[in-house]
Amino acid sequence: MSASKCVLIVDDEAPIREMIAVALEMAGYECLEAENAQQAHALILDRKPDMVLLDWMMPGTSGVEFARRLRKDEVTAEVPIIMLTAKADEDNKVKGLESGVDDYIIKPFSPRELVARLKAVLRRATPKGVEEPVTVDGLTLDPVSHRVTSDGQPIELGPTEFRLLQFFMTHQDRAYSRSQLLDMVWGGNVYVEERTVDVHIRRLRKALGSRHDYLVQTVRGTGYRFSSQVA
C-alpha cells in the first residue's frame, strides 16, 4: 500500500478525528479533517483524497445524506467511502450501504480493524493505471516510474498531459465535458479556462503520434472520450 494515500476524516467530534488520525498516520496515511459536510465537500474537490471516513451522525447534513450527494455528482461519484456509526442494527446498516458507501464500521472499533478495512476498500477501489501499469492497444502508462511507451518506444509527455492520459486510461469509454476534465484532472478549485483543456488534448494527441492519437476522441457537443473503439 502506497504510503502517500490521503484519507479525509469527517466527524463533528474533534477527539474522535484526532484518535483516527493518529492511528492512520502511524500506518503511513496522510490525513485531512473536516467537522461537517460543507468543509468535507470543499476538501474533496480541492485535495482529492483517496478515501473518505464519514460519521453517520453529524449536525446539519447527515453522513448518509452527504454520501448520497457525493455519489450523485460525477466528480465525486467514485471516491471510496467508509461509514462510521454507533448504529448497529440491520436496518441502519442496509440504509448506510444503500446510500452508496463501500463499507460500514460500527463504533467503538479498534485502530487495527479500521486500518485493515481501509486497506481492503482501497485495494478494491484502485483501478489499473493508478498503482500498476495499464495498457491499451500497445500504449502503456506506468504510474510508478511515470513512463509512457508506445509499442515499447518511450513517449515524452508534460506533467499535465501525463495526468490527463492517466485519467483517460483509468476512465475509458466515457465522454467527459471540458469542465468535468478540469475538475478531475486540474482540481476543483483551480481557475483555468475551459479552452485550456483543448490545448492539452492537442498536445497529448501530438505526443501519442499517428499510432495512438485515435484513442483520444472528440465527442461533438460534449467534450472528449478515451476509447480503443473507433467512434
Protein Blocks (a to p, Z undefined) as FASTA:
>chain_A
ZZkbccddddfblklmmmmmmmmmmnopacdddfbfklmmmmmmmnopabdcddfbdghj
afklmmmmmmmpmklmmpccddddfbfbfklmmmmmmnopabdcdddddfklmmmmmmmm
mmmmmcghklmccdeehiacdfklopaceehiacdddfklmmmmmmmmmmghiacdfklm
mmmmnopklccdfklmmmmmmmmmmmnommlmmmpccdehilpcddfbdZZ
